[in-house]
């Protein structure tokens, strides 16, 4: 085995913990003889017709002997094009040539016919990026009824109306439902957000006015990258005006603390930001609150910093406490008294 395709582990007595492997590490298996690759397109499944009578009446041992003595079949090549192995692209990271694959799939499956419906596809993708999911059951005025759970059905059933309605819930709690009312007006699309069966907040209801000419290049195309433009701007404006305020209202209705700003980000994004921080900034972040203190002590963060700053091959032993390993290395090898004192004052509590 190797860590991130480097530093082969050759000690058979060492355990995963002894090697310093922590959460989120990528383990790469290297075999002595490479495993043959099988090409999925060459595999053909044929249905058997009738019953094979060759093995009828034979014992299990004789069948196994025949199977082991049979000629080996050469393996076929296998090519894996799984989209889950690729980096997830968000709308705010889009370029003129690349857009999120989820948005591409949504656009092709939605059967959108107008510029407003194409914009609603992007709006749905932004709602999913914020943490929402389509509601499967909606209660309006005390009566519960199932609703449509994909855009193609919504567009087909509501296209003749003067507005569209999209219903969302949070994945871990479906007691509160949010509704987006999308009103098309020539080249404009008005989006209003509200919570169902809850009194409106004291602030103005989330609302956003979109001009299709600002975000759509052309209607008919095989690629979403040529359909949309200014996705970064659309992502920032829609999330600030509708998605995030609506998420805050849902948290209040569910009794969840409404953490805004950095604390309101999902842990994966917080962790991604932490990886760009230097030592002093990361330690300063740990002093903000208990939640950030625990997240800033993630072993993979400090092992990364240990690898970057360990220029004198400081031996850390077999301990997987990478924060203390980094502190010992930094205090003993770096001639930076202000950092050393700062680290000494931040011992693990």
N, C-alpha and C positions, 0 to 999 in steps of 0.2 A: 504494500500500500504506500501511497505517497500523499503528501499534503499539498493540494493545489498543483498537482503534476510535478512537484519537486520534492527534494529532501526525502529520499526513499527510506522507509523504516525497515531495517534489516534485522533488528533484534527480535527474535521470536518470543522472548519472555516478556517483552514490554507490552503494556496494556494501552488502550486508547487514551486513558487518563494520563499515563506516564508520558505519552508522546506530546501532550499539551493540546490535544484536540478539544475544542470547545464548541458551543452551540453556533450554528450557522456556517461551520466549516464545510468545505466541499472535499469529499473523500474520493480519490481517483484510484481505481483498482488496475494494476499493471500485471498482466499474466506473462508467464515465460513464453508460451506459444500463443500468439495473437488469435483471438476467437474469429473464425471465418464469418464474414458478413453475408447476410442473406437478403437478396433483393425482393421486396414485397411484391413487385409486379410479376415476378416469375412464379410465385406460388399460386397454384390452382387447386381448388378443392373440388373433388369429383365425388358425387354421391354413389354409394355402392348399391348395385341392383342385385337382389337375391342374397343368398347366404353362402359364405365361404365354407366349403365342405372339406378342404384339405386338412384342417386341424381337428376334424370331428373324431372323437374317440381317443385322441392323444392325451397323455398326462401332462400336467403342468411342467414337470421337469424336462420332458422331451420337447415341449414347445419352446421353453427358454433356451434349450441347447440348439434348436434350429435357428432361433432368432440371433444368437450370438455368432453362429457359424455362417450366417448369411453375409453376402458382400456388402461392404459399407457404401453408402450413397454419398456422393460428394455434396457438401453443403452449397447452398445458393447464397448469393449476395443479398444483404438486407440493408436498405437505406431508410433511415428514420428522419422524417421531416416534421417532427412534433413542434407545434407552435409554443408549447409550454417551456421549451428549453431556451427560448429567446427572451431578451430583456423586454419587459413590459413598457411600452411607450404611452405616455399620457398626452392629452390634448395640448397642454401648455408647453410640451416639448416638440410639437409638430413643426415641420418645415414645409417648404413648397414641394418637396419630393417625397416626404414621409409623413404618414398619419397613423394613429393607433390602429392595430389590426382589428380590435373590437369594433371600432367605428366603421372600418371597411366592411366587416361581416354584417353589421347592423344595416348599413345602407343597402347592401345587395339583397338582404332578406326582407326589407321593409316594404318594398313595392311603392316607394314614395313617388308621387306624380307631380307635385307642385313645389315651388321653392320654399314655401312655408313648411311643408312636410319634411323636406330635406333638412331644414333648420331644426325641426323637432327631433330628428334622428340624432343630431349633434347634441341637442339639449338632453336627451335621454342618456347619452354616453357621459355627459358631464355630471348628471345626477348619480350615475353609477360610480363615477370616480370619487364623488363626495361621500359615498357610503350608503346610498339608497338602493333599494331593489323594488321591482314591480310588486304591488300588492296582489295577493291571490284571492282575497275576500274582503269586501268593503261593507261597512255598516253605515247606512245613511238614514237618519230620522228613525232609528230603532229597528230597521229591517236590514237583514244581512243578505247579500247576494254575491255570487261569483262574478268576476270581471275578466276581461280579455287581458292576456298576459304577454302579448307580443305586438309590435308596432304594425305589422301588416293587417292584423284583425282590427286594430283600433282605427287605422286609416280607412279601411274598407267600410266600417260601420258608422263612422262619424264624419266622413267626407262630405256628406250632403247637409250637415248641420252648419251652424254659423260659428262653432267653436269645437275644440277638442279637449278631452279630459284625460289626464294621466294620473294614476294613483300609485303612491309609493309608501313603503314602510322601511324600518331598519331591520337588518338581518337577524339581530339577536333579540328583538322585541317588536312584535307586530300589533301591540295594543292600540297604537296611535297611527293614523293614516294621514298622509299629506296628499294634497291634490294640486296639480298644475292645470290651470285653465289657459289654453293657447287659442288666441283669437286672431285669425288671419285678416289682414286689411290691405288689399292690393299687394304692394311689395313689402309691407310691414308685418311683423308678428309680435303681438302683445302677449306676454307671459305673466300670469298672476299666480302666486302661491298662497295656500291656506291650509289649515288643519281642519279635518272633518270632525264634527261633533265636539268642538272645543271653542270657547269664547275667543274672539280675536284679541291679540295683544294690544297694549296701549300704543305701540309704535305703528307706523304705516305698514300695510301688508306688503310682503315682498313682491316687487313688480319690475319688469324689464321690457324695454321696447327695442326690437331688433329690426334692422333693415337688411333684407336678403341680398341687396347689391353689395353690401360691405363684406359679406362672408361666403358668397357663392360665386364661383367662376362660371360654371356652365351646368346645365341640367343633366344631359345624357352623356355618360362616360363609363369606361370599365374600371376606372381607378378613383377612389375617394380623394386622393391627393390632388387631382385636377378638378374635382367638384368644389372642394372647400378652399377658402383662403382666410388669412387672419385668424386662424384657430386659437392662437395664443391669446389674442385680444378678446375673443369670444369667451374663452375659458375664464379669464380673469374677471371680466365684467359680469358674466352670468353667475358665477360662484359668489362674487361679492354682493350682488343685488338680490339673488333669489336663493340659491342652493344653501349657502352657509347660514343666512338668517332663518331659513326654514328648518335647517338642522338644529339651530339653537332653540327655536320654539318647540320642536319635538322633544328635545332633551328636558326642557322645563316641564312639558306636559307629562313626561314619563318619570319625573323626579330625579333625573340624572343631572349632576352638576354641569352647568353650562361653561365649560372651559373654553376660552377664546384664545386667539393668537397661537403661539407655539404649543401650548398645553392642549389645544383643541385638535392638533394634528394626530393622525393615526400613528401608532408606535413604529411602524415600518418607515414612515417618512422622517420621524424624529431620529431614528437610528441612522438613516442615510445622511442626515445633516451632521450628526455627531462625528461621522467619519471624516468630515472636512475640518474639524476643529483641532487646534494645536493643544499642547498639554495644559498650558495656563488657562485657556478659555474653557476647556472641558472641565477642569477643576472648579472654575468659577460657576459654571452651569450647575454643578452638583450642589452648590450652596443655596440654590433658589428655593427648592422644596423637596420633600421626601420622594415624590415620584421621579423627579429628574435626578435625584441623588442615586436611586436604585438603577435607573436606566444608564446613567453615566458610568456605572461600575461594571458594565457588560465586559466579560473577559476578552471577547474578540476585539473590542476597541483598544484595550490596553496591550494586548499581544501585538496588534498592528503597530502601535506607538513604540513598543519594545523593539520590534524588528527594525523600525526606521532609525531609532536613536542608538541602537546597540552597535557602535562602530568598532568597539574594542573586544568583541567576542566574549562578552560577560556571560559566565555560566550561571543559569538560573535554576539548575537542578531539575527535579521532577515535579515541582509544585505547579498546580494549575491556577494559582492565585496570581494572575498576571498584573494586577494593580500593584501588589507588593513586590513582585519581581521587577517591575519597571521602576518602582521607587528605590529599591536597593541598587539597581544598575545606575540610575541617574545620580543618586547621591554619591556613589563610589567612583564613577568614571567622568562625570561632567563637572567642570569647574565653573559652575554657575550658582553661587551661594544663594541668590534670591530665589531661584527655582527650588533648590534643596530645602531651604527653610519653608517655602510654600508647600512642598510635598510632605515634609515632616509634620506640618500642622493639619494635614488632611488624612490622618490615619483612619482606617475603617472602623466604624463604630459598631 
